[in-house]
């Protein structure tokens, strides 16, 4: 067994174990920390396969932004997780159905690669030689040349989803004072200052 195989089994074992702890940990903060550990080991697996760009994206985007955002949201919001977990059994049939679908897809993928190993050699974009072209440059060629329209459409869908999330979560409360810039700029000395005449000895 070579050194690469040892690191593969190490990263794979820690990734699977930490992924199991994400869904089994009672403390949500611990779940987020185990999720970060899973991302780290997945990035190590990407490095072993030569996909260094995907590994760096996984570290920068998911660990640096998404997982840390989850951690801050969980720590800052006062969420009653006992109440959320109380009705989890009613979603068990849907969860089992989704799990069976994912298991069937994995069986199809693994079985297809075993039964027809020549299918992996029939890809339209062959993997370039690392000595001639890096993985990042090859991925950029495919993404921004062959699939540039799909890439732009995906960006547009994400933009619409972001705007929709902002609109759905934006609440205008009537009892909160808000800043009106145009009204502040249009103020005059007559409207900005109010002179009140107070009788002697009465105060304000």
N, C-alpha and C positions, 0 to 999 in steps of 0.2 A: 504494500500500500504506500503510495507516494505522499509527499507532503501536501499536495493540492487536494487529494482525497481526504486526508485527515482534517484539513481546514473546512472542507465541504461538509463533512459529517458534523463537525463542531458547530458551524454556523447554522446548519439545518436543525440540529437537535435543540439548540438554544432558541431558535426562532419559533419552532413548534411549541416548546415548553412555555415560552413567554406569551405566545398567542393564546394558549389555553388559560394562562393566568389572567389574561385580559378579561375573559368572560367569566372567570370563576372567583376573582378577587372581590371581597365584600366592600372594600374601600374604593370609591371611584378614583381617588388620586393615585392609588396603587395601580389601578387598571391603566391609567394614562401613562404611568412610568413604565409598566410592562409593554405598552404599545410602542413607546420610544425604543425600548430594547429590541422589540421585534423589527422595527425599521432599521436599526443598526445592523442586525444580522442579515436582513434581506439585502442591504447595501453591500455587505461582505460577499454574499452569494453572487450579486451582479458583478462585483470585481473579479471573482474567480472565473466567470464566463467571458470576461473581456469587455463587458458593457460598462465602462467607467463613467460614461456620461449619465446613464440611468442611475448609477449608484450615487453620484454627486447630486442629481436632481432629487433623489429620495431623501438624502440627508438635508439638503437646503430647504426643500418645499415642505415635506411632511414632518420632519423633526423640527426644523427651524420655525415653521409657521403653524401648521395644522395642529400638531400634537401639543405645542406650547399653548396655542389658543384654547384647545380643549382643557388643558390643565388650569389655565387662568379662569376660564368660565366655570369649571367645577369648583374651584376654590372660592370664587367671588360670589357666586349665586347660592342662595340659601334654598337648596332643593331637598325636598323630603323624598329620599330614595326608597325608603320603606313603603311609602304610598305608591311610588311608581312600580315597584316590584310586586305589589299586591295583586294586580290583575295580569300578571305575565302569563298565567296558564291559559287564558282565553285566546292568546295568540300562538299557542303551541301547535295547533294543526297547520297554520300557515308556515310556521318555522320548519316543521317537519317536511312539508311539501317543497319548500325552497331548498332544504338540505338534500332531499332526494334528487331534485333536478340538478343541483351542483355535482352530486356524486355520479349521476348518470353522465354528465358532461365530462367529468374527469376520466371515467371508464372509457368513454368513446375516444378521448384524446390519447390516453395511454394504449388502449387496444389498437387504435389506428396506427400509432407509431411502431407497435410490435408486429402487426400483421403486414403492413406495407411500409417498410423502412425507406423505400425509394421515394416516398412522398416528400420527405424533408429535402431531397435533392432537386425537386422540381419547383423551387421557389422562383418567383419572377425577378427578385433582386438578390443576387448572390452576395454573400458576405465578403467584403474585400479583404485583401491581405493586410494585416496590421502594419507590416513594414512599408507598404505602399500608401495606405490611407488610414487615418485614425477612425475609431468608432464614432466619434463626435461628428467628424466631417461627413462620413457616410450617412449617418442618420439625418444630418442637415440637408444633404442632397435629396434624400428620399422625401423628407417632410416638406421642404420648401420648393420642391420642383415637381414631383409626381403627384403629391397630395396637398398642394398649396390651397386649393379651393376648399377641400374638406377641413383643412386647418383653420381657414378663415371662418367657415361656417361654425366650427366648434367654438371658436372664440366669441362669435356673435351669440351663440346659445348661452355660453357662460355669462356674457354681459347682460342678456335679458334675464337670466336667472338671478344675477346679483341685484339688478334693479327691482325685480319682483320681490325679492326677499326684503329689500329696504322699504318698499312701499307697504308690504304686508305687516311689517313690524313697526312702522312709524305711527305713533299715536299722538295726536294733538290734544293736550289736556288744557281745559279752560282755566283752571285755577293756578296755572303756572305762568309767571311773568316772562315774556319773551322779548327779545330785542327787535326793535323796528328801526332799521338804519335810515330809511327814507324819512321817517317822522322825526328822527333825531337831527338829521341834517337840515330839515326845513324849519327848525325851531327858531323863534325870534326872541329877543330880550323880553318882550311883553308876555309871551307864553312860557318862557323859561323861569322867570322870577315872579313870585307871588308875594306881594307886600301885604301883610296883615297888621292892622292897627289894633293893639291891645290896650285896654284900659289900665290905668295905673293901679298896681297892687293886685291885679288878677292873674297875671302870668299867662302862660300858654296852656 
